[in-house]
Amino acid sequence: MKLSISRYNPDEDSRPRLQDYEIEPGPADHMLLDVILRLKQQDPTLTLRKSCREGVCGSDAMNINGRNGLACITRVRDLKQPVVLRPLPGFPIIRDLVVDMTNFFRQYHSVNPCLENFDPPPERERLQSPQQREALDGAYECILCGCCSSQCPSYWWNPEKFVGPAGLLQAYRFIVDSRDQATRQRLDDLNDTYRLFRCRTIMNCAEVCPKGLEPSHAIEEIRMMIAGLPVPRGGLDVHSPRPPR
């Protein structure tokens, strides 16, 4: 199997370079991450992030043959060779395939990704109807791998101002949560030329999401809520009383 991997050591290199490798996958090397880890035995200087190996943690996100994805759930048999691996575009490179996600998580935290409820705590849990719980489907599953924001040109051009698809999907998750009481404040915070409306709806985010989520649809629904328009997927009407809990 032939691979061409981006290498960058800030202490030695002025810019990233591609290094070619050839390796024979083992009988159990079904996923790309398996091959990379076998290759790392051959070249211990190769640097990448990885953790769960189950497509849950999002650590091993990288650009694979020009498309962002997770190495641990990318099947070797589906890849065109040579397999070209680069770090996530739009993020500063720390070393090889490892990028600095500081700004990505700064934007994530800027949307206050936690439940805001000021009622006295109930004895057990804050209840939701099945329909209210269903409104969260397609938003709560985000694993914050950064694939979507890294594939978004608006995020490349305005990383300090545009929240990005991952952060906006998380904002949507709490905006439509029937238990949250900060909907108006969340929408007011996002009602900004850059934070929300810099999205051009080119759908790159949905194309590369390894969990099959559609941040662009969530962004469009947030826009509709701000404008006071009915939301087709059942999001909350912030101009009406909150649903019963």
GITAGI-V598740 format. One line per field, one symbol per residue. ss: DSSP state (a for helix, b for strand, c for the rest). phi: phi as a letter, one per 20 degrees, with the letter a starting at -180 (. if undefined). psi: psi as a letter, one per 30 degrees, with the letter a starting at -180 (. if undefined). Layout:
ss: ???
phi: ???
psi: ???
This chain:
ss: cbbbbbbcbcccccccbbbbbbccccccccbaaaaaaaaaaaccccccccccccccccccbbbbccbbbbaaacbaaaccccbbbbccccccbbbccbbccaaaaaaaaacccccccccccccccccccaaaaaccccccccccccaaaaccaaaaacccccccaaaaaaaaaaacccccccaaaaaaaacccccccccccccaaaaaccccccaaaaaaaaaaaaacccccccccccccccccc
phi: .dccdfcbdfecdebfcedeccbefffdeedgfgffffffffcfffdbdabfmcmdemfefbedlncfadffdefffeeeefeedcfgfndfeealeededgfgfffgffelfbfdbdfggffdcefcfgfffffefncffgdlfngfffedgffgecfedefnffffffffgefeffeeddgffffffefbgegdfffdlemgfffdffemecgfffffffgfffemefdfenffefedgfffd
psi: kkkjkkkjjfffkflllkkklkkjklfgifleeeeeeeefeeiffkklkldfgggefgehkljjhgkklkefgjkeffkklkjjkllklfkkkekcgkljgeeefeeeffgiilkjkglkklecljllleeeefffkfeffkghfgeeefgjeeeefhffekeleeeeeeeeefegkffkggeeeeeeefikeeeegfkghfgeeeefkfgglieeeeeeeeeeeefglkkfgglkjfgllklk.
